[in-house]
Amino acid sequence: MAHTLDELFGGVPGARIDGDPRAVVRGLCTDSRRVTPGAVFFAIPGRRTDGRFYIEEAVQRGAAAVVSEERVWVPRKTNLVEVPDIRATLVEVARRYYGMPQEKLALTGVAGAGGKTVVATLVREFLNTSEKLVGLLGTIHYGIGQRTLPAYRTTPEPVDLYALFSQMVEAGCREAVMEVSSHGIDQARVKGLGFDVAVFTGLFPEHLDYHGSMESYYTALRRIFDGKNGPAPRVAVINTDDEWGRRLRGELAGRCEVISVGTGEGADLRADGIDCATDGTRFRLLGLGHDIRVFSPLLGDFNVINLLCALAVVHARGGSVTDALGRLIDFDGVRGRIERVEMGQPYSVIVDYAHTESSYTKTLDMLRRLTKGRVITVFGCGGDRDRGRRPRIARIIADRSDLAFATTDNPRGETVEGIFADMRGGLGESDNVRFVDDRRHAISLALDAAAPGDIVLIAGKGHETFQEYADSVVPFDDRAVARELISKKMGTEL
């Protein structure tokens, strides 16, 4: 897929090519380590580093051109493209390079502080058929027609995003659903992208080390709804059980069609009489012409909201809500999201991605309602992340668990001892939390402590299959470790 510099940058506002506009471009890169001969390197300033520091490496690797917001030195053999807004330019150039694939896909975007992965996965499950393939871009994996690729970022950078869109089109997809992170919006990864349907799952304190305030966080997410990021969606699906969702519904009045979901009387699609149990959730689905008794294998009332969001998307896309509910019965769930580990043990084991104060609170409160036994929690706090929330998370765990084991969770560049010290700051006189350096050993101790009727929650990593340390990444899958340990303890080794 080759283009010339002039084909890619001609007409881009403010772009000036210093060099040969007929130079052939054989790739686009924002990471100097991925530059191959003939590629264009975008030297993007970032929060942690600056792409301009890596121009020399890109040139040495054979970059045909360097793109920068300021005039920088490059060898005579290398072209320079100066632009006023490098992120906006990257989006436009990536679109041109991959043949404007976004114009050939009806896109659904899912945004919010929680539930994105579940909603996006359900939407694809409900809409994807052998006759109508639906692509998926999410935290866990990317679905490209019949192929599945491991995901490396919830919302990819534009180069990868449009490459994936192009692959979807080539695979026969005419629709796609994607998780849209607040970082992705703020960093212009989805700038100008038009969503046919956009979903707002709700908002709670998260990523405030990045956004600074809830207002700033909300403002970032709102941009894919209010036309400030790109065309406003044809339909907005909004969780109006959430206070920020109610505000968004009011602010979108008259701009697009809104389908509100929730448990309140005013929601367009609502759940009534919710009954949560360890085998799933039952409720009555009302609205949009439906009155249906529903059984969902997904645990928890918050997953009822996620399901309502997905069903509203099906309705907005012209699909059958009844058919979608028929497919729900065989839905295996989302990897690492309230995922049950069943090996015939007399107690329940749940693996979940909960890692924020709000998600721990919701998950543990839900599990407490589901069991007459004890709640035993394995958890940790990641390194090189917001230290201020560590004592608060430890306090939430201690208050809502009968017994807990604090352990490692991607320590990255920090020491385990230092992370533990921060966590201990929130415990006070609590004596139900044990600190165990080795995560596998902590899981083993939790399983040993479990009695019939108890629930063991292994939290923080969910779908992840690794532990990240300062100088290494080692394989570690909570689900696989739990299955192996349970089998050994029951004498039925895998």
QUIDAUR-V621952 format. One line per field, one symbol per residue. ss: DSSP state (@ for helix, = for strand, . for the rest). psi: psi as a letter, one per 40 degrees, with the letter a starting at -180 (. if undefined). burial: # if it has 9 or more other C-alpha atoms within 8 Angstrom, else .. A space follows every 10 residues. Layout:
# QUIDAUR-V621952
ss = ???
psi = ???
burial = ???
This chain:
# QUIDAUR-V621952
ss = ..==@@@@@. .....===.. ...==.===. .@@@....== ==..=....= @@@@@@@@@@ ....====.. ........== ==...@@@@@ @@@@@@@... @@@@.===== =....@@@@@ @@@@@@@... ...====... ====..==== .......@@@ @@@@@@@@@@ ....=====. .@@@@@.... ......==== .......@@@ @..@@@@@@@ @@........ ....=====. ..@@@@@@@@ @.....==== ==......== =======..= =======..= ======.... @@@@@@@@@@ @@@@@@.... @@@@@@@@.. ........== .......=== ==....@@@@ @@@@@@@@@@ ....=====. ......@@@@ @@@@@@@@@@ ..====.... .=...@@@@@ @@@@...... ..===...@@ @@@@@@@@@. ....=====. .....====. ..===..@@@ @@@@@@@@@@ ....
psi = giiiddddeh ehhehhhgah eehhheihie hdeehiheih hhghhaddah ddeedddddd efhdihhiei hihiidehih hhidgddddd dddddddeff ddeehhhhhh iidieddddd dddddddhid dghhihhadd ihhgbeihih iehdhiiddd dddddddddd eeieiihihh idddddefdf hehhhdhhhh eihihifedd ddiddddddd dddedeeeda hiidhhhhhe dhdddddddd eehedihhhi iaeideidhi hifhhhieea hiihhiifei ghhhhhehii ddeddddddd ddddddeeih ddddddddde heahhehfhh hhfeieiihh hieheidddd ddddddddde ieaihhhhii hiifahdded ddddddddde idiihhaigg dbeiiddddd ddddeedbeh eehihhdhdd ddddddddeh iheihhhhid dbeifihhid eihihhhddd ddddddddde ffi.
burial = ..###..##. ....#.#... ...####### .#..###### ####.....# ##.##.###. #########. ...#...### ###..##### ########.# ##..###### ###.###### ########.. .######### #####..#.. #..###.##. #########. #.######## ##.##..### #.######## ###....#.. #..#.###.# ########## ########## ##.###.##. .#...#.### ###...#### ##.#.#...# #######... ...####### #.######## ######.... #..##.###. ...#.####. #.....#### #####.#.## ########.# #..####### ####.....# ########.# ########## ####.#..## .###.##... .##..#..#. .###.##..# ..######## ####.####. .....####. ########.. ....
